[in-house]
Each structure stands twice: as structure tokens, then as C-alpha cells.
Amino acid sequence: MPASTEPHVSVTLAEIARIARDTRTVLGLCLSAIHTAPVEGARGFGVFRM
């Protein structure tokens, strides 16, 4: 069986925790922006139906 040519990725537990924390921060910012933005319809466009 030939050896794998794909690179080995080593991620530490601290890096995983940082990525998870950053993801929660970005998700929180997005949800906050969606929640505080006014709800408006698109002007000049009808309803698209297939």
C-alpha cells in the first residue's frame, strides 16, 4: 500500500478552542445585526414563483 501524499494536519486543543470562540463571536455579531435591522421588502420586485 503506498504512503499517503496528503499533508498531516496537527491542531492543538487551544487552537480548536480559539476557532470555536471566534466563530461564536462572529455568529453573535451577525445575529445582533439581523435582529436590530428594520425589516423591509424589496421595492420594484414581485414575488418569484416557480
PyMOL commands that set and color helices and strands:
alter all, ss='L'
color gray80, all
select helices_A, chain A and resi 13-36
alter helices_A, ss='H'
color red, helices_A
deselect
rebuild
show_as cartoon
